Amino acid sequence: MTKYHARDIIDLVIRPILTEKATMLMEQNKYTFDVVSKAKKPEIQAAIEQIFDVKVQSVNTHQPPRKQRRVGKFVGYRSQYKRAIVTLAEGYSLQNIFFPEV
């Protein structure tokens, strides 16, 4: 397991995902994040708990395949990333952070 300092563990989470599918998962208390591709599940759990001050029940991860992109005659690939679906414990929620009251 890679060791991270407390100040570096925050950098593991890149951004939250707010797509239609991710919004439907929020009803089940599951939240989706893009994370650094080398991050492990315990590290992701520690980062989410530290950033949002919540209790994480489980973490599921997957790495989608890289997509090919063309710029003129040059062919390349998009950067590799990992997506984490985090299930929060009963009684915790991030709804007020993602969708504040207007």
WOBELJO-V25993 format. One record per residue. N is the residue number from 1. BURIAL is + if it has 16 or more other C-alpha atoms within 10 Angstrom, else -. Layout:
N	BURIAL
N	BURIAL
This chain:
1	-
2	-
3	-
4	-
5	-
6	-
7	-
8	-
9	+
10	+
11	-
12	+
13	+
14	-
15	-
16	+
17	+
18	-
19	-
20	-
21	-
22	+
23	+
24	-
25	+
26	+
27	-
28	-
29	+
30	+
31	+
32	+
33	+
34	+
35	+
36	+
37	+
38	-
39	+
40	+
41	-
42	-
43	+
44	+
45	+
46	+
47	+
48	+
49	-
50	-
51	-
52	-
53	-
54	+
55	+
56	+
57	-
58	-
59	+
60	-
61	+
62	-
63	-
64	-
65	-
66	-
67	-
68	-
69	-
70	-
71	-
72	-
73	-
74	-
75	-
76	-
77	-
78	-
79	-
80	-
81	+
82	+
83	+
84	+
85	+
86	+
87	+
88	+
89	-
90	-
91	-
92	-
93	+
94	+
95	-
96	-
97	-
98	-
99	-
100	-
101	-
102	-
